[in-house]
Amino acid sequence: MVGGGPAGLMAAEVLAQGGVEVDLFDAMPSVGRKFLLAGRGGLNLTHSEPTPRLLARYGERSEALRAAVEAFDGAAVRQWAAGLGIPTFVGTSGRVFPEDMKAAPLLRAWLQRLRGLGVRLHARHRWTGWTEDGSLRFASPEGELLHSAAATVLALGGASWSRLGSDGAWVPVLQQGGVDIAPLRPSNCGFDVAPTAPGREGWSAHLRERFAGQPVKTVAAVVGDPRRLAVERQRNPSASRIAGVPGVTPAYVPGEFVVTETGIEGSLVYAFSAPLREHIARDGEATLLVDLLPQHTPAQVLAETSRPRGPRSLSTHLKSRLGIQGLKMALLHEVLTPQQLADPAQLAQALKALPITLVRPRPLDEAISTAGGVRFEALDANGMLRALPGVFCAGEMLDWEAPTGGYLLTACFATGRSAAGGVLQWLAARPAAV
């Protein structure tokens, strides 16, 4: 096993339970570092929604992940955690968390189980490739170490959060071995905004100084045409909906986001990171349309913006009639011209579909997760690399992505188990190699 994240640890568990001797190597001083980081805000292990809907969250790769996720879905993740002595609960959003909201107790129990199964952990061992005779090469504190294995599972992560071990250094090594790899790109990431006035870089100084780091709450969004936001709002007035067809852009998603020094980030933005990234790659920019008043109909908003306000300022009027104030008001001033603000119809349209133009995703190392990686077409039915017999891949180094909400960990667990199952089948066909 190379890689001590959730996919690697899960593969090691299944292999050890299958009677295989397992050596697990990790480049960091201890395993599960990104897993622990994910638990700082309450470890979101999986999601409680039905498996078909859960699978749809993986977009165009849902079919490629179907067998693995159906074999170890959200319910199975909860049963597995309970087996480690970690009870879970379903939050109001449907997300699943440990009852104590912590990652460390689960990781300790998991490592205790692995050690009890005979898994040997080797920290500070960075994999660098293979020798000519097929031995694995590791850079360790004692110098280069060579290790021979009957089979190898690579679970090396993507390229986000390199300080925790996921740095994408494996890409050129596998490419040299003839493995087809999709370019690594940021996913679940923030984006930089386009200049909102000539001669300006991104947000105005006023917005940055007064509001950077603050959340924009109780809003909804969609990517693209303002008319589409109105249509989707009528179709789905209260609940989040992401179409269950692979590759379909999320249609209408309520939530919140945060204004940053250079743009926007947060859960609502992450839900759209894939289509925003693809729009920018194709067109040079993308537009996120934000409904600042999802609880109001367009007609209600227009009625209030058209209402005579007498001597009151626009800010006072919008605050008293629609609750628009603070950061939401600042965003209106940032995006609209004075003439548009003074026009009741244009103002009403902006309140229901404020266009925020984005020009680039934030750097890969800032992203929560990574898109791209080893293409599924490079693997056989058992998850083994066609170009490198005996080498299997799992986790985030595979070419899939998903929004936050427990979907990332679920797929890492599932593909780790799937790869281990492939190893067991492969070794069973080669009994002399076990």
ABEGO torsion letter per residue (X at the ends): XBEABAAAAAAAAAAAAAGBBBBBBBABABBGAAAAAAAAAEBBABBABBAAAAAAAAEAAAAAAAAAAAABBAAAAAAAAAAAGBBBBBBAAGBBBBAAGBAAAAAAAAAAAAAAAGBBBBBGBBBAEBBAAGBBBBBBAAEBBBBBBABBBBBAEBABGAAAGBAGAAAAAAAAAGBBBBBBBBBGBBBBBBBABBGBBEBBAAAAAAABGBBBBGBBBBBEBAAAAAAAAAABAABBBBBABBGBBBABBBEBBBBBAAEBBEAAAAAAAAAAAAAAAAAGBBBBBBBABAABBAAAAAAAAABBAEABBAAAAAAAAAGBBEAAAAAAAAABBAAAAABAAAAAAAAABBBBBBABBBBAAABABBBEEBBAAABBAAGBBAABBGBBBBEAABBBBBBBGGAAAAAAAAAAAAAAAAAAAAAAABAAAX
